[in-house]
Amino acid sequence: MNVHKNVILQALEDNNFSQNIKDVDKRFDTVVEKAGYWWETTLHTTGKIVVSDKTRSFAEVVSSMVKQKSPLGVFFVEHTGMDKYLQIPILFRMPDAPNTDCKVLPDHVTINHNKKVITITEIKTIFDYTHENFLTQAKAYNYATQLSF
């Protein structure tokens, strides 16, 4: 890191970063320490998306509203004897085409072990659910093909 010290210090100066630390060596050490923590944290986020606190807070509010006030809220209620999966891949072969591999990725799958029932739900978002506009959007987003497989 010391090899790039002058470049880093110039970048800090150009961006008015950590200007409250007047001692140049102390400023460099402080930023390198913070960068090391950031780098270690970043390494542990493999497969995850890092979001700001503001975005996380907004997502929590939306999640809470969906669970409590939306018709979709029923998909988030836990019940004994039921397993729920979100976007779980299901692989299968058609009986009349045994050499054809198929895959679906439904939005929600509920397995009710008590009733021995599996419910697959595909949630589609439409902006206008009048009859005419639903058909237009179903065609535009290829819902008919998605639902047929």
N, C-alpha and C positions, 0 to 999 in steps of 0.2 A: 504494500500500500504506500510505503514511503517513496517509492519510485515515482508515483503519480501525485505526490503531495502538492507540488506547485499548481498542477492542473486542477486539482480538487479545491485548493484555496482560491484560485481564480474564479472557479465556478461558484463558490460560496459568495465571493465578493460581487460577482456579476448579478447574482440573484438575491442579494441582500439577506442571505441566510446566515443565521447565528451571529449577526453583527453585534449583539449584546456582549459577546465574549471578545474582549479586546486583544488578549494575548493570542497571537497567531498559532503557536504550537498547541495551546489549550483548545482553541477552536477546532483545529484539525483533529486532535485526539477525541474530542467530544463527538464530532460528526462521525468519525470512524467507528467509535463505540456504538453509536445509535445505528449506523449502517450495518454493523455486525449483528446486532439484535434483530434488525429488520430482515437481514439475509437469513438468519437461522429460522425466524418465524416463517419466512417465505418457503424455505425448504420443507417445512412440515405441513404446508398447505397443498401438497401435490394431490391433484384430483379434486380440489375444492376451489371455489371462487372467492376471492377476497373482495369484500365490499366495505364501503365507508360506514361509520356509525349511523349516519343519516339514512342511508339506504337500508341498513339492517332494521332500524327503528320503523321505517315506513313499511317494510315487508312484514314486520310483526303486527302492525296495526291492520294491514290488509288481511293477513292470515286470521287474526282474531275476528274481524268482521265477517269473513267468509264462513268461518266455523260457527258463528253465533247467529247470523242474520240471513245467510244465503241459502237457497234451496240445495246448494252443494254441501252445506254443513253436515248433512246426514252421512256423507262419505268419510267424515273424520271422527265420528262417534265410535268409541270402542265398545265391543260386546263380547261377553264370554262365549267361547266356542266359535269365534269368527276370526279369520285372518284377512287382512286387507293389504293389497299391493298397489302401488302407483307405478304405472308404465312398466309392467313386468313383461319381458319378451316371452311369447308363447310360440314354440316351434311345433310343427305338425306336418303330416302328409295327408293329402286327400285320398279317400278310399278308392276313387275311380282314377287316380293318377299317382300310384304309389312311388314313382320315381321323382316326383316333384316336391321339393322342400318348400314349405311355406312358413312365414313368420308374421305375427301380428304384435303390435305394441299398444294394447288398449290403455286408456287413461287410468282406469280403476278396475280392479278385480277383487271381488269379495267371495271368500270361501266360507260358507256356513256349514260347519261340521255337524251341528245338531240336526239341521234339516236336510243335509246332504245335497246342498244346492250351491252352484257356482254362478255368480252374477257378474257379467262383464259389462262395463259402462264405458262408452266413448263419448266424451263431452265435446260438443262443438260450440264455438262461439259465433254468434251472428249478431249483426248490428241492428237489424230490423226484421222482426219475426212475423211480418204480415205474409200472407200466402205467396204473393207474387215475388216479394223480395227474398223469401226463404228459398224458393226454387232458383232464383238468380244466383244467390250465394252458394247454394248446394252445387250448382254447376261450376261456378267460378273456382271453388275450392276442391272440386272433384270428390265431394262427399259420397256420391253414389258408388264410385269405385272403391273408396276406402271401406265403406260399409259392406260391400259385397264379398270381401275377402276376410 
